[in-house]
């Protein structure tokens, strides 16, 4: 049990020293952060474009549904008036 505790502490410490090594080079860190922000901005633009396309599709679906509802009501009334004549 004590050995497991030491192993866990060593692995945790190893992870921390790896983080320290990455932070030793601020230019590399800044470069990686700049790249991450660029990728994030690209993802945001892509998401906005997709959202705009989906809004257009949703509007078109609503128009089609409205026309189907209107179209399905008219023939019923026409057939009913023809039956009464």
C-alpha positions as CSV (number, residue, x, y, z in Angstrom):
1,X,0.0,0.0,0.0
2,X,2.8,2.4,0.8
3,X,4.5,1.5,-2.5
4,X,1.3,2.4,-4.4
5,X,1.2,5.7,-2.6
6,X,4.8,6.5,-3.6
7,X,4.1,5.4,-7.2
8,X,1.1,7.7,-7.4
9,X,3.1,10.6,-6.0
10,X,5.9,9.9,-8.5
11,X,3.5,9.8,-11.4
12,X,1.8,13.0,-10.2
13,X,5.2,14.7,-9.8
14,X,6.3,13.5,-13.2
15,X,3.3,15.2,-14.7
16,X,4.0,18.4,-13.0
17,X,7.6,18.5,-14.1
18,X,6.4,18.0,-17.6
19,X,4.2,21.0,-17.3
20,X,7.1,23.0,-15.9
21,X,9.2,22.1,-18.9
22,X,6.4,23.3,-21.3
23,X,6.2,26.6,-19.5
24,X,10.0,27.1,-19.6
25,X,9.7,28.3,-23.2
26,X,7.2,31.3,-23.2
27,X,7.5,31.8,-26.9
28,X,6.5,28.2,-27.6
29,X,3.6,28.6,-25.1
30,X,2.5,31.9,-26.8
31,X,2.7,30.3,-30.2
32,X,0.6,27.3,-29.1
33,X,-1.9,29.6,-27.5
34,X,-2.1,31.8,-30.6
35,X,-2.7,28.7,-32.7
36,X,-5.4,27.4,-30.4
37,X,-7.2,30.8,-30.5
38,X,-6.9,30.8,-34.3
39,X,-8.5,27.3,-34.4
40,X,-11.1,28.4,-32.0
41,X,-12.0,31.4,-34.2
42,X,-12.1,29.2,-37.2
43,X,-14.5,26.9,-35.4
44,X,-16.7,29.8,-34.4
45,X,-16.9,31.0,-38.0
46,X,-17.8,27.5,-39.1
47,X,-20.5,27.2,-36.5
48,X,-21.9,30.6,-37.4
49,X,-22.1,29.6,-41.1
50,X,-23.8,26.3,-40.2
51,X,-26.2,28.0,-38.0
52,X,-27.1,30.5,-40.8
53,X,-27.7,27.6,-43.2
54,X,-29.8,25.7,-40.7
55,X,-31.9,28.8,-40.1
56,X,-32.5,29.0,-43.8
57,X,-33.5,25.4,-44.0
58,X,-35.8,25.8,-41.0
59,X,-37.5,28.8,-42.7
60,X,-37.9,26.8,-45.9
61,X,-39.4,23.8,-44.0
62,X,-41.9,26.1,-42.3
63,X,-42.9,27.6,-45.6
64,X,-43.4,24.1,-47.1
65,X,-45.4,23.0,-44.1
66,X,-47.6,26.1,-44.3
67,X,-48.2,25.5,-48.0
68,X,-49.1,21.9,-47.4
69,X,-51.5,22.8,-44.7
70,X,-53.1,25.5,-46.8
71,X,-53.2,23.2,-49.8
72,X,-54.7,20.3,-47.9
73,X,-57.5,22.6,-46.6
74,X,-58.5,24.0,-50.0
75,X,-59.3,20.7,-51.7
76,X,-61.5,19.5,-48.8
77,X,-63.6,22.7,-49.1
78,X,-63.7,22.4,-52.8
79,X,-64.8,18.7,-52.7
80,X,-67.4,19.5,-50.0
81,X,-68.9,22.3,-52.1
82,X,-69.0,20.1,-55.2
83,X,-70.8,17.4,-53.2
84,X,-73.4,19.9,-52.0
85,X,-74.2,21.1,-55.5
